[in-house]
């Protein structure tokens, strides 16, 4: 695996007026919208291993606006078309890192009817031994492997519950994903820098 490149989450909220007629009160989950064929995901790597590691577009296939929750319940498994890392995504944002917010709780991105919208996904490498995903490698959403389902759900929930924290959980989340697969500190440290605080937080995520 190439030397890990970490990109800090870039989250900028845009307050959505509660008086706007089209305000969504219940944004949809990405996996549900994909399964229903209301939207189509096109995604590719950008050379990074963790954080804002996936670039892409969402195509709204309907004649109405669709609102997608920024926090992806249980995480989404992204299958790599090439030999690079498969990924687990926990958040989705507009390509510029922005999202909208309703009532101080619902965070979402808006997809206009019959249109493409550029996005980035906060994601983590599922396979320690593989190379970072390149921009020539594409991803499709796939069934979550059984051995990753529990830790994926914990990472997604931890990030969602601590969304307003000033702390960046990119490194601890990646550590938690690998540690849950049986890798120890010594093995991970060979190719991935982290400190004792990162490891402690990763343990909290695993026990969440």
Phi and psi in degrees as GROMACS dihedral restraints (atoms count N, CA, C in turn):
[ dihedral_restraints ]
;  ai    aj    ak    al  type     phi  dphi    fc
    3     4     5     6     1   -64.7    20    10
    4     5     6     7     1   161.0    20    10
    6     7     8     9     1   -55.0    20    10
    7     8     9    10     1   130.2    20    10
    9    10    11    12     1   -65.2    20    10
   10    11    12    13     1   135.7    20    10
   12    13    14    15     1  -113.3    20    10
   13    14    15    16     1   122.2    20    10
   15    16    17    18     1  -107.0    20    10
   16    17    18    19     1   134.8    20    10
   18    19    20    21     1  -118.7    20    10
   19    20    21    22     1   122.1    20    10
   21    22    23    24     1   -66.0    20    10
   22    23    24    25     1   141.4    20    10
   24    25    26    27     1   -58.5    20    10
   25    26    27    28     1   134.8    20    10
   27    28    29    30     1  -116.3    20    10
   28    29    30    31     1    95.6    20    10
   30    31    32    33     1  -117.3    20    10
   31    32    33    34     1   114.9    20    10
   33    34    35    36     1  -123.8    20    10
   34    35    36    37     1   116.4    20    10
   36    37    38    39     1   -83.4    20    10
   37    38    39    40     1   139.5    20    10
   39    40    41    42     1  -116.3    20    10
   40    41    42    43     1   116.8    20    10
   42    43    44    45     1   -69.5    20    10
   43    44    45    46     1   128.5    20    10
   45    46    47    48     1   -97.3    20    10
   46    47    48    49     1   121.4    20    10
   48    49    50    51     1   -60.1    20    10
   49    50    51    52     1   131.6    20    10
   51    52    53    54     1   -72.1    20    10
   52    53    54    55     1    -8.5    20    10
   54    55    56    57     1   -94.4    20    10
   55    56    57    58     1    -6.4    20    10
   57    58    59    60     1   -68.3    20    10
   58    59    60    61     1   133.4    20    10
   60    61    62    63     1   -61.8    20    10
   61    62    63    64     1   -31.4    20    10
   63    64    65    66     1   -96.2    20    10
   64    65    66    67     1    15.0    20    10
   66    67    68    69     1   -61.0    20    10
   67    68    69    70     1   126.4    20    10
   69    70    71    72     1   -81.4    20    10
   70    71    72    73     1   131.5    20    10
   72    73    74    75     1   -97.5    20    10
   73    74    75    76     1   -12.8    20    10
   75    76    77    78     1  -147.5    20    10
   76    77    78    79     1    78.4    20    10
   78    79    80    81     1   -60.5    20    10
   79    80    81    82     1   147.2    20    10
   81    82    83    84     1   -82.2    20    10
   82    83    84    85     1   158.9    20    10
   84    85    86    87     1   -84.0    20    10
   85    86    87    88     1   142.0    20    10
   87    88    89    90     1   -58.4    20    10
   88    89    90    91     1   -45.9    20    10
   90    91    92    93     1   -63.0    20    10
   91    92    93    94     1   -34.8    20    10
   93    94    95    96     1   -68.9    20    10
   94    95    96    97     1   -41.4    20    10
   96    97    98    99     1   -67.0    20    10
   97    98    99   100     1   -34.7    20    10
   99   100   101   102     1   -69.4    20    10
  100   101   102   103     1   -44.8    20    10
  102   103   104   105     1   -61.4    20    10
  103   104   105   106     1   -34.4    20    10
  105   106   107   108     1   -81.4    20    10
  106   107   108   109     1    -4.4    20    10
  108   109   110   111     1    68.3    20    10
  109   110   111   112     1    14.1    20    10
  111   112   113   114     1   -70.4    20    10
  112   113   114   115     1   -30.1    20    10
  114   115   116   117     1  -132.4    20    10
  115   116   117   118     1   157.1    20    10
  117   118   119   120     1  -121.2    20    10
  118   119   120   121     1   128.2    20    10
  120   121   122   123     1   -96.7    20    10
  121   122   123   124     1   129.1    20    10
  123   124   125   126     1  -119.3    20    10
  124   125   126   127     1   122.9    20    10
  126   127   128   129     1  -139.4    20    10
  127   128   129   130     1   150.8    20    10
  129   130   131   132     1  -149.0    20    10
  130   131   132   133     1   161.2    20    10
  132   133   134   135     1   -79.0    20    10
  133   134   135   136     1   169.5    20    10
  135   136   137   138     1  -135.1    20    10
  136   137   138   139     1    15.6    20    10
  138   139   140   141     1    95.8    20    10
  139   140   141   142     1   -11.1    20    10
  141   142   143   144     1   -92.0    20    10
  142   143   144   145     1   159.7    20    10
  144   145   146   147     1  -103.3    20    10
  145   146   147   148     1   -27.7    20    10
  147   148   149   150     1  -146.8    20    10
  148   149   150   151     1   152.8    20    10
  150   151   152   153     1    87.6    20    10
  151   152   153   154     1  -136.1    20    10
  153   154   155   156     1   -77.1    20    10
  154   155   156   157     1    68.8    20    10
  156   157   158   159     1   -99.8    20    10
  157   158   159   160     1    -6.9    20    10
  159   160   161   162     1  -124.1    20    10
  160   161   162   163     1   127.2    20    10
  162   163   164   165     1  -108.7    20    10
  163   164   165   166     1   154.0    20    10
  165   166   167   168     1   175.4    20    10
  166   167   168   169     1  -163.5    20    10
  168   169   170   171     1  -138.8    20    10
  169   170   171   172     1   152.8    20    10
  171   172   173   174     1  -116.5    20    10
  172   173   174   175     1   127.6    20    10
  174   175   176   177     1  -102.6    20    10
  175   176   177   178     1   121.1    20    10
  177   178   179   180     1   -80.9    20    10
  178   179   180   181     1   112.3    20    10
  180   181   182   183     1   -88.3    20    10
  181   182   183   184     1     5.1    20    10
  183   184   185   186     1  -110.0    20    10
  184   185   186   187     1   175.1    20    10
  186   187   188   189     1   -98.0    20    10
  187   188   189   190     1    17.1    20    10
  189   190   191   192     1  -133.5    20    10
  190   191   192   193     1   155.9    20    10
  192   193   194   195     1   -64.4    20    10
  193   194   195   196     1   147.1    20    10
  195   196   197   198     1  -126.1    20    10
  196   197   198   199     1   137.5    20    10
  198   199   200   201     1  -116.5    20    10
  199   200   201   202     1   125.1    20    10
  201   202   203   204     1  -111.1    20    10
  202   203   204   205     1   131.4    20    10
  204   205   206   207     1   -62.8    20    10
  205   206   207   208     1   134.0    20    10
  207   208   209   210     1   -62.9    20    10
  208   209   210   211     1   -38.9    20    10
  210   211   212   213     1   -88.3    20    10
  211   212   213   214     1   124.4    20    10
  213   214   215   216     1   -94.5    20    10
  214   215   216   217     1   107.1    20    10
  216   217   218   219     1   -54.9    20    10
  217   218   219   220     1   127.5    20    10
  219   220   221   222     1    67.8    20    10
  220   221   222   223     1    -3.3    20    10
  222   223   224   225     1    79.7    20    10
  223   224   225   226     1   159.7    20    10
  225   226   227   228     1  -122.7    20    10
  226   227   228   229     1   132.3    20    10
  228   229   230   231     1   -86.8    20    10
  229   230   231   232     1   126.8    20    10
  231   232   233   234     1  -114.0    20    10
  232   233   234   235     1   117.9    20    10
  234   235   236   237     1   -89.2    20    10
  235   236   237   238     1   125.0    20    10
  237   238   239   240     1   -77.9    20    10
  238   239   240   241     1   136.2    20    10
  240   241   242   243     1   -74.2    20    10
  241   242   243   244     1   -17.7    20    10
  243   244   245   246     1  -114.4    20    10
  244   245   246   247     1  -149.9    20    10
  246   247   248   249     1   -95.6    20    10
  247   248   249   250     1    -1.3    20    10
  249   250   251   252     1   -78.2    20    10
  250   251   252   253     1  -176.3    20    10
  252   253   254   255     1   -58.0    20    10
  253   254   255   256     1   138.0    20    10
  255   256   257   258     1   -79.3    20    10
  256   257   258   259     1   155.2    20    10
  258   259   260   261     1  -128.6    20    10
  259   260   261   262     1   155.8    20    10
  261   262   263   264     1  -117.9    20    10
  262   263   264   265     1   118.9    20    10
  264   265   266   267     1   -98.0    20    10
  265   266   267   268     1   139.4    20    10
  267   268   269   270     1  -118.4    20    10
  268   269   270   271     1   -17.2    20    10
  270   271   272   273     1  -146.2    20    10
  271   272   273   274     1   152.4    20    10
  273   274   275   276     1  -132.8    20    10
  274   275   276   277     1   135.5    20    10
  276   277   278   279     1  -135.4    20    10
  277   278   279   280     1   164.7    20    10
  279   280   281   282     1   -65.8    20    10
  280   281   282   283     1   162.0    20    10
  282   283   284   285     1   -58.6    20    10
  283   284   285   286     1   -26.7    20    10
  285   286   287   288     1   -89.7    20    10
  286   287   288   289     1     7.3    20    10
  288   289   290   291     1    86.2    20    10
  289   290   291   292     1     3.6    20    10
  291   292   293   294     1   -94.1    20    10
  292   293   294   295     1   163.7    20    10
  294   295   296   297     1  -153.0    20    10
  295   296   297   298     1   170.5    20    10
  297   298   299   300     1  -110.0    20    10
  298   299   300   301     1   163.1    20    10
  300   301   302   303     1  -140.6    20    10
  301   302   303   304     1   137.7    20    10
  303   304   305   306     1  -119.3    20    10
  304   305   306   307     1   122.4    20    10
  306   307   308   309     1    62.9    20    10
  307   308   309   310     1    19.5    20    10
  309   310   311   312     1    75.4    20    10
  310   311   312   313     1     4.9    20    10
  312   313   314   315     1  -125.4    20    10
  313   314   315   316     1   -59.7    20    10
  315   316   317   318     1   -74.1    20    10
  316   317   318   319     1   119.3    20    10
  318   319   320   321     1  -109.6    20    10
  319   320   321   322     1   130.2    20    10
  321   322   323   324     1  -153.7    20    10
  322   323   324   325     1   165.1    20    10
  324   325   326   327     1  -116.1    20    10
  325   326   327   328     1   150.3    20    10
  327   328   329   330     1  -104.7    20    10
  328   329   330   331     1   134.0    20    10
  330   331   332   333     1  -116.6    20    10
  331   332   333   334     1   117.3    20    10
  333   334   335   336     1   -76.6    20    10
  334   335   336   337     1   155.0    20    10
  336   337   338   339     1   -57.6    20    10
  337   338   339   340     1   137.8    20    10
  339   340   341   342     1    48.7    20    10
  340   341   342   343     1    41.8    20    10
  342   343   344   345     1  -136.2    20    10
  343   344   345   346     1   158.8    20    10
  345   346   347   348     1   -98.5    20    10
  346   347   348   349     1   140.5    20    10
  348   349   350   351     1  -128.4    20    10
  349   350   351   352     1   127.1    20    10
  351   352   353   354     1   -72.3    20    10
  352   353   354   355     1   137.7    20    10
  354   355   356   357     1  -137.9    20    10
  355   356   357   358     1   162.3    20    10
  357   358   359   360     1  -125.7    20    10
  358   359   360   361     1   152.3    20    10
  360   361   362   363     1  -123.0    20    10
  361   362   363   364     1   134.4    20    10
  363   364   365   366     1   -81.0    20    10
  364   365   366   367     1   118.2    20    10
  366   367   368   369     1  -145.3    20    10
  367   368   369   370     1   165.1    20    10
  369   370   371   372     1  -136.5    20    10
  370   371   372   373     1   145.2    20    10
  372   373   374   375     1   -69.5    20    10
  373   374   375   376     1   130.0    20    10
  375   376   377   378     1   -90.3    20    10
  376   377   378   379     1   -19.5    20    10
  378   379   380   381     1  -123.4    20    10
  379   380   381   382     1   104.1    20    10
  381   382   383   384     1   -58.1    20    10
  382   383   384   385     1   -36.2    20    10
  384   385   386   387     1   -82.0    20    10
  385   386   387   388     1    -7.9    20    10
  387   388   389   390     1   -93.9    20    10
  388   389   390   391     1   167.7    20    10
  390   391   392   393     1   -75.8    20    10
  391   392   393   394     1   157.3    20    10
  393   394   395   396     1   -60.5    20    10
  394   395   396   397     1   143.8    20    10
  396   397   398   399     1   -69.5    20    10
  397   398   399   400     1   131.1    20    10
  399   400   401   402     1   -92.2    20    10
  400   401   402   403     1   168.3    20    10
  402   403   404   405     1   -74.4    20    10
  403   404   405   406     1    -5.3    20    10
  405   406   407   408     1   -89.7    20    10
  406   407   408   409     1    -7.1    20    10
  408   409   410   411     1  -103.2    20    10
  409   410   411   412     1   130.6    20    10
  411   412   413   414     1  -105.8    20    10
  412   413   414   415     1   165.8    20    10
  414   415   416   417     1  -129.2    20    10
  415   416   417   418     1   148.2    20    10
  417   418   419   420     1  -126.3    20    10
  418   419   420   421     1   145.6    20    10
  420   421   422   423     1   -70.6    20    10
  421   422   423   424     1   138.2    20    10
  423   424   425   426     1  -141.4    20    10
  424   425   426   427     1   171.4    20    10
  426   427   428   429     1   -63.0    20    10
  427   428   429   430     1   134.0    20    10
  429   430   431   432     1   -69.5    20    10
  430   431   432   433     1   124.1    20    10
  432   433   434   435     1   -57.0    20    10
  433   434   435   436     1   140.4    20    10
  435   436   437   438     1   -57.7    20    10
  436   437   438   439     1   -35.8    20    10
  438   439   440   441     1   -75.7    20    10
  439   440   441   442     1    -9.4    20    10
  441   442   443   444     1  -109.1    20    10
  442   443   444   445     1   -10.4    20    10
  444   445   446   447     1   -61.0    20    10
  445   446   447   448     1   -44.0    20    10
  447   448   449   450     1   -66.5    20    10
  448   449   450   451     1   -49.6    20    10
  450   451   452   453     1   -69.9    20    10
  451   452   453   454     1   -34.0    20    10
  453   454   455   456     1   -61.1    20    10
  454   455   456   457     1   -45.1    20    10
  456   457   458   459     1   -63.2    20    10
  457   458   459   460     1   -39.1    20    10
  459   460   461   462     1   -67.0    20    10
  460   461   462   463     1   -43.0    20    10
  462   463   464   465     1   -62.7    20    10
  463   464   465   466     1   -46.4    20    10
  465   466   467   468     1   -61.1    20    10
  466   467   468   469     1   -42.9    20    10
  468   469   470   471     1   -69.6    20    10
  469   470   471   472     1   -40.7    20    10
  471   472   473   474     1   -61.5    20    10
  472   473   474   475     1   -45.8    20    10
  474   475   476   477     1   -65.2    20    10
  475   476   477   478     1   -41.7    20    10
  477   478   479   480     1   -63.8    20    10
  478   479   480   481     1   -43.8    20    10
  480   481   482   483     1   -70.7    20    10
  481   482   483   484     1   -22.2    20    10
  483   484   485   486     1  -112.9    20    10
  484   485   486   487     1    26.2    20    10
  486   487   488   489     1   -58.8    20    10
  487   488   489   490     1   -35.6    20    10
  489   490   491   492     1   -86.9    20    10
  490   491   492   493     1     1.5    20    10
  492   493   494   495     1   -70.4    20    10
  493   494   495   496     1   147.8    20    10
  495   496   497   498     1   -78.3    20    10
  496   497   498   499     1    -9.1    20    10
  498   499   500   501     1   -83.3    20    10
  499   500   501   502     1   142.7    20    10
  501   502   503   504     1   -93.8    20    10
  502   503   504   505     1   119.9    20    10
  504   505   506   507     1   -99.3    20    10
  505   506   507   508     1    14.6    20    10
  507   508   509   510     1   -58.3    20    10
  508   509   510   511     1   -53.5    20    10
  510   511   512   513     1   -66.0    20    10
  511   512   513   514     1   -48.9    20    10
  513   514   515   516     1   -58.8    20    10
  514   515   516   517     1   -37.5    20    10
  516   517   518   519     1   -65.3    20    10
  517   518   519   520     1   -42.2    20    10
  519   520   521   522     1   -64.9    20    10
  520   521   522   523     1   -41.2    20    10
  522   523   524   525     1   -60.4    20    10
  523   524   525   526     1   -42.8    20    10
  525   526   527   528     1   -62.1    20    10
  526   527   528   529     1   -39.7    20    10
  528   529   530   531     1   -64.1    20    10
  529   530   531   532     1   -42.8    20    10
  531   532   533   534     1   -75.6    20    10
  532   533   534   535     1   -40.6    20    10
  534   535   536   537     1   -62.8    20    10
  535   536   537   538     1   -35.1    20    10
  537   538   539   540     1   -66.3    20    10
  538   539   540   541     1   -17.1    20    10
  540   541   542   543     1   -95.8    20    10
  541   542   543   544     1     8.4    20    10
  543   544   545   546     1   100.4    20    10
  544   545   546   547     1     0.6    20    10
  546   547   548   549     1   -79.3    20    10
  547   548   549   550     1   139.2    20    10
  549   550   551   552     1   -99.6    20    10
  550   551   552   553     1   175.8    20    10
  552   553   554   555     1   -57.7    20    10
  553   554   555   556     1   -44.4    20    10
  555   556   557   558     1   -61.7    20    10
  556   557   558   559     1   -43.0    20    10
  558   559   560   561     1   -64.9    20    10
  559   560   561   562     1   -46.4    20    10
  561   562   563   564     1   -67.2    20    10
  562   563   564   565     1   -38.9    20    10
  564   565   566   567     1   -65.7    20    10
  565   566   567   568     1   -16.3    20    10
  567   568   569   570     1   -61.6    20    10
  568   569   570   571     1   -30.4    20    10
  570   571   572   573     1  -132.6    20    10
  571   572   573   574     1     3.1    20    10
  573   574   575   576     1  -144.0    20    10
  574   575   576   577     1   116.5    20    10
  576   577   578   579     1   -79.2    20    10
  577   578   579   580     1   136.4    20    10
  579   580   581   582     1  -158.6    20    10
  580   581   582   583     1   161.5    20    10
  582   583   584   585     1  -113.2    20    10
  583   584   585   586     1   179.8    20    10
  585   586   587   588     1   -64.6    20    10
  586   587   588   589     1   -34.4    20    10
  588   589   590   591     1   -65.3    20    10
  589   590   591   592     1   -41.6    20    10
  591   592   593   594     1   -58.3    20    10
  592   593   594   595     1   -43.3    20    10
  594   595   596   597     1   -66.3    20    10
  595   596   597   598     1   -39.2    20    10
  597   598   599   600     1   -63.8    20    10
  598   599   600   601     1   -42.4    20    10
  600   601   602   603     1   -67.1    20    10
  601   602   603   604     1   -36.9    20    10
  603   604   605   606     1   -62.0    20    10
  604   605   606   607     1   -35.2    20    10
  606   607   608   609     1   -66.5    20    10
  607   608   609   610     1   -38.5    20    10
  609   610   611   612     1   -63.4    20    10
  610   611   612   613     1   -38.5    20    10
  612   613   614   615     1   -64.8    20    10
  613   614   615   616     1   -43.0    20    10
  615   616   617   618     1   -63.6    20    10
  616   617   618   619     1   -28.0    20    10
  618   619   620   621     1   -98.5    20    10
  619   620   621   622     1     7.2    20    10
